């Protein structure tokens, strides 16, 4: 009988003494619903939500988030993590050491066509304008009482780039990683819902109906030189952005060179899928009840939404300015694609534009600001890391 009682005391049911754990299960259920039923970013939201479930299993000891947070300037004891850590502790080392996000960027680069940006370099300005949301959220977080490091991590949500947000947060504010990652990926998934009302509010029907001319053909040599050139320029100016931008451009060079097809396909498929699973589970595992269920999480979600709205609005307003300067040759809608959610933001611009004018095809034009936003968010991350890391 004593043995049975001792066994019962080791069960998760007995150890579940915090009501917040049950709340986390409800949140996980909602995320499962969004991923499986609504199909909102399921490739990311599904592993993230399951990682949250694993982190909130009483007694399982799969993840010890506090081990990875530097206290009084002392860095985590990786020896202890390797000797005594659970499964998720070991996998999380890929996040803490900054391995997973650049590998994701490599896959994104291998799947991205920078041709529209090369054909229309002016679209780089639209991608830069959309980064206004990053700095708006940064200052908003400071006003709400977050530290400068935490504010920088929250600000990156405005770039609508999950891996970049994770890359910055794991260094500057690891205790907020779960909330920031969930907010970033949730808003990326909700782009088709969030952006259209802002697009219609800030543009006229006439502007949305503008048909843009066909982009010039881009030569193969231009596509090969571009990733090398961007890597040099960006990393010489912002060295701390080197790992993200370098990985992004390496993936693109593998694709555009035409001599490494096997490597390009591996990066796009097997590597991308494996790292997406590992990154999602690990990020979700940081959202334990004690750290996730706090007023800070609510503030992060609100700031993330505001940042995303500001980024969309800034891109649209700069698009309107370019439309005025070019006397109606640029459709302002493509400015909304300056956030780095590739290619969803570009598709939304296409859908909204085509509703106003069925003969309007904005997708390739919107891809220019869209891929520029990827570069822009990586540069913004590098600036924050250089200033506050």
C-alpha positions in Angstrom: 0.0 0.0 0.0 2.9 2.4 0.8 4.4 1.7 -2.6 1.1 2.5 -4.3 0.7 5.8 -2.3 4.3 6.8 -3.2 3.6 6.1 -6.9 0.4 8.2 -6.7 2.4 11.1 -5.3 4.6 11.1 -8.4 1.7 11.4 -10.8 1.1 14.7 -12.7 -2.4 14.8 -11.2 -1.1 14.9 -7.7 1.6 17.4 -8.6 -0.8 19.7 -10.4 -1.2 22.2 -7.5 -1.2 25.4 -9.6 -4.5 26.5 -11.2 -2.5 28.4 -13.8 -1.5 25.0 -15.4 -5.2 24.4 -16.3 -5.4 27.9 -17.9 -2.3 27.0 -20.0 -4.1 23.9 -21.2 -7.0 26.1 -22.3 -4.6 28.4 -24.2 -2.9 25.3 -25.8 -6.4 24.1 -26.9 -7.1 27.5 -28.6 -3.8 27.4 -30.4 -4.5 23.8 -31.5 -7.8 25.0 -32.9 -6.2 27.9 -34.8 -3.5 25.6 -36.2 -5.6 22.6 -37.1 -9.1 23.9 -37.8 -8.4 27.5 -39.0 -5.0 26.5 -40.5 -3.3 29.7 -39.2 0.4 29.1 -39.8 0.0 25.4 -38.8 3.6 24.5 -39.6 4.7 26.7 -36.8 1.7 27.1 -34.5 1.3 23.3 -34.1 4.8 22.6 -32.8 4.7 25.7 -30.7 1.4 24.8 -29.0 2.6 21.2 -28.4 5.8 22.5 -26.9 3.7 24.6 -24.5 1.8 21.5 -23.6 5.0 19.6 -22.9 6.3 22.4 -20.7 3.2 22.4 -18.5 3.2 18.7 -17.7 3.7 18.6 -13.9 6.6 16.3 -12.9 7.8 15.7 -16.4 10.8 18.0 -15.9 11.3 18.3 -19.7 12.2 22.0 -19.6 13.8 24.3 -17.0 13.4 27.8 -18.5 15.2 29.4 -15.5 18.4 27.6 -16.3 18.8 29.6 -19.5 18.3 33.1 -18.0 21.4 35.0 -17.0 21.2 36.1 -13.4 23.3 39.0 -12.1 25.5 38.9 -15.3 26.2 35.1 -14.9 25.5 33.0 -18.0 23.7 29.7 -17.9 25.8 26.6 -16.8 25.7 24.6 -19.9 27.5 21.7 -18.2 24.5 21.3 -15.8 22.1 21.5 -18.7 23.9 18.8 -20.6 24.2 16.5 -17.5 20.8 17.0 -15.9 18.6 18.6 -18.5 15.4 17.1 -19.9 14.8 16.5 -23.6 13.6 20.0 -24.3 16.5 21.5 -22.3 18.9 19.9 -24.7 16.9 20.9 -27.8 16.6 24.4 -26.5 20.4 24.8 -26.7 19.9 25.3 -30.5 17.8 28.4 -29.7 20.1 29.7 -26.9 23.2 29.3 -29.0 21.5 31.1 -31.9 21.6 28.1 -34.3 17.9 27.6 -35.3 16.9 31.1 -36.5 19.8 31.5 -39.0 19.0 28.0 -40.4 15.4 29.0 -40.9 16.7 32.1 -42.7 18.8 29.9 -45.0 15.7 28.0 -45.9 13.8 31.2 -46.5 16.6 32.5 -48.7 16.5 29.3 -50.8 12.8 29.7 -51.4 12.9 33.5 -52.1 13.2 35.2 -55.5 14.9 38.6 -55.1 14.2 39.4 -58.7 11.3 41.8 -58.1 13.6 43.8 -55.6 16.5 43.8 -58.1 14.2 44.9 -60.9 12.7 47.7 -58.8 15.3 48.8 -56.2 12.9 51.6 -55.0 10.8 49.0 -53.3 13.7 48.6 -50.8 12.5 51.9 -49.3 9.0 50.5 -48.7 10.5 47.6 -46.8 12.5 50.1 -44.8 9.5 52.2 -44.1 7.6 49.2 -42.7 10.3 48.8 -40.0 8.7 51.9 -38.4 6.5 49.4 -36.5 9.6 47.9 -34.8 10.7 51.2 -33.3 7.1 52.3 -32.5 6.7 49.1 -30.4 10.2 49.6 -28.9 9.3 53.1 -27.5 5.9 51.9 -26.5 7.4 49.1 -24.5 9.7 51.5 -22.7 6.7 53.7 -21.8 5.0 50.6 -20.4 7.9 49.9 -18.1 9.9 47.2 -19.8 13.7 47.4 -19.7 15.5 48.5 -22.8 16.5 45.0 -23.7 13.0 43.7 -23.3 11.6 46.6 -25.3 14.0 45.8 -28.2 12.8 42.2 -28.2 9.2 43.3 -28.2 9.8 45.8 -31.0 11.0 43.1 -33.4 7.4 41.7 -33.4 6.6 44.7 -35.6 8.8 43.3 -38.4 6.4 40.3 -38.6 9.4 37.9 -38.6 9.2 35.1 -36.0 12.8 33.7 -36.3 14.2 37.2 -36.0 12.1 38.0 -32.9 13.3 34.7 -31.4 16.9 35.4 -32.3 16.9 38.8 -30.5 14.8 37.7 -27.6 16.9 34.6 -26.7 19.8 37.0 -26.1 18.2 40.2 -24.7 15.1 38.9 -22.9 14.9 35.1 -22.6 12.2 35.2 -19.9 9.8 36.8 -22.5 10.6 34.3 -25.3 7.3 32.3 -25.1 5.0 35.4 -25.1 7.0 37.2 -27.9 7.1 34.1 -30.1 3.4 33.3 -29.7 2.5 37.0 -30.4 4.8 37.2 -33.5 3.6 34.0 -35.1 0.0 34.7 -34.3 0.1 38.1 -36.0 1.9 36.6 -39.0 -1.0 34.1 -39.3 -3.6 36.9 -39.0 -2.2 39.1 -41.8 -5.2 38.4 -44.0 -7.4 39.7 -41.3 -5.4 42.6 -39.8 -4.0 44.3 -42.9 -7.0 44.8 -45.3 -9.0 47.2 -43.0 -5.8 49.3 -42.6 -5.2 49.2 -46.4 -8.7 50.4 -47.2 -8.6 53.1 -44.5 -5.4 54.7 -45.7 -5.9 54.4 -49.5 -8.5 55.6 -51.9 -10.3 53.3 -54.4 -8.5 55.1 -57.2 -5.1 54.4 -55.6 -6.0 50.7 -55.0 -7.0 50.4 -58.6 -3.6 51.6 -60.0 -2.2 49.1 -62.5 1.6 49.0 -62.3 3.8 48.3 -65.4 5.6 45.1 -65.9 8.9 44.6 -64.2 12.0 44.4 -66.3 13.6 41.0 -66.7 16.5 40.3 -64.2 19.5 38.5 -65.5 21.1 35.5 -63.9 24.3 37.3 -63.2 22.4 40.0 -61.3 20.7 37.3 -59.1 24.1 35.7 -58.3 25.8 39.0 -57.5 22.9 40.3 -55.3 23.3 37.9 -52.3 27.0 38.4 -52.2 26.7 42.1 -52.5 24.0 42.4 -49.8 26.0 40.2 -47.4 29.1 42.4 -47.7 27.3 45.7 -47.4 25.0 44.8 -44.5 27.6 43.0 -42.4 30.2 45.7 -43.0 27.7 48.2 -41.6 25.9 46.0 -39.0 28.2 43.1 -38.2 25.7 41.7 -35.6 23.2 41.0 -38.4 25.8 38.8 -40.2 24.4 35.4 -39.1 20.9 36.1 -40.2 21.6 38.0 -43.4 24.5 35.7 -44.3 22.4 32.6 -43.9 19.5 34.2 -45.9 21.8 35.1 -48.7 23.7 31.8 -48.7 20.3 30.0 -49.1 19.5 32.3 -52.0 22.9 31.9 -53.7 22.5 28.1 -53.5 19.2 28.5 -55.4 20.3 31.1 -58.0 23.7 29.8 -58.8 22.2 26.7 -60.5 25.2 24.5 -59.6 24.0 23.3 -56.2 20.5 22.1 -56.8 20.7 19.2 -54.3 21.9 21.5 -51.6 19.2 24.1 -52.4 16.4 21.4 -52.3 17.8 20.1 -49.0 17.8 23.5 -47.5 14.3 24.3 -48.8 12.8 21.0 -47.7 14.4 18.5 -45.2 16.5 21.1 -43.3 13.8 23.7 -43.2 11.2 21.2 -42.0 13.5 19.7 -39.3 14.5 23.1 -37.9 11.0 24.4 -38.0 9.8 21.4 -35.8 12.7 21.9 -33.3 12.4 25.7 -33.1 8.6 25.5 -32.7 8.7 22.9 -29.9 11.5 24.7 -28.0 9.9 28.1 -28.2 6.6 26.7 -27.0 8.4 25.0 -24.2 9.4 28.4 -22.7 5.8 29.3 -22.1 5.3 27.6 -18.7 2.4 28.8 -16.6 4.6 30.8 -14.2 6.2 33.0 -16.8 3.5 33.1 -19.5 0.4 34.0 -17.4 1.4 37.5 -16.4 0.4 41.0 -17.1 3.6 41.4 -19.1 2.2 38.8 -21.6 -0.9 40.9 -22.1 1.1 44.0 -22.7 3.3 42.2 -25.2 0.3 40.9 -27.2 -1.2 44.5 -27.3 2.2 46.0 -28.2 2.7 43.4 -30.9 -0.6 44.1 -32.5 0.1 47.9 -32.4 3.5 47.3 -33.9 2.1 45.3 -36.7 -0.5 47.9 -37.5 2.1 50.7 -37.4 4.3 48.8 -39.7 1.5 48.2 -42.2 0.4 51.9 -42.0 4.0 53.2 -42.4 4.5 51.1 -45.5 1.2 52.2 -47.0 1.8 55.9 -46.3 5.3 55.7 -47.8 3.7 54.0 -50.8 1.2 56.9 -51.1 4.2 59.3 -51.1 5.9 57.3 -53.9 2.6 57.2 -55.8 2.5 61.0 -55.6 6.1 61.5 -56.6 5.8 59.1 -59.6 2.5 60.6 -60.6 0.4 57.5 -60.1 2.8 54.8 -61.3 3.1 53.0 -58.0 0.1 51.4 -56.2 0.4 52.2 -52.5 -0.9 48.8 -51.6 2.5 47.2 -52.2 3.8 49.3 -49.3 1.8 47.1 -46.9 4.0 44.1 -48.0 7.0 45.8 -46.4 6.6 43.6 -43.4 8.7 40.5 -43.7 6.0 37.8 -43.7 6.9 36.2 -47.0 4.9 35.7 -49.2 1.6 36.2 -47.3 1.8 40.0 -47.1 2.4 40.2 -50.8 -0.6 37.9 -51.5 -2.8 40.1 -49.4 -1.8 43.2 -51.4 -2.6 41.2 -54.6 -6.0 40.2 -53.3 -7.0 43.7 -52.1 -5.8 45.3 -55.3 -7.6 42.8 -57.5 -10.9 43.3 -55.7 -10.8 46.9 -56.8 -9.6 46.2 -60.3 -9.8 42.6 -61.6 -7.1 43.4 -64.2 -4.6 44.4 -61.5 -1.7 42.0 -60.8 0.4 43.3 -57.9 1.9 40.1 -56.6 5.4 40.4 -58.2 5.5 44.2 -57.4 4.6 43.5 -53.8 7.3 40.8 -53.5 9.9 43.5 -53.8 9.0 45.3 -50.5 8.2 41.9 -49.0 11.7 40.5 -49.4 13.1 43.9 -48.6 11.3 43.6 -45.3 13.1 40.4 -44.5 16.4 42.1 -44.9 15.1 45.1 -43.0 14.0 43.1 -40.0 17.4 41.3 -39.8 19.2 44.7 -39.9 16.9 46.1 -37.2 17.7 43.0 -35.1 21.4 43.5 -35.7 21.1 47.2 -34.6 19.4 46.2 -31.4 21.9 43.5 -30.6 24.8 45.8 -31.3 23.3 48.5 -29.0 22.0 46.4 -26.1 23.5 42.9 -26.1 
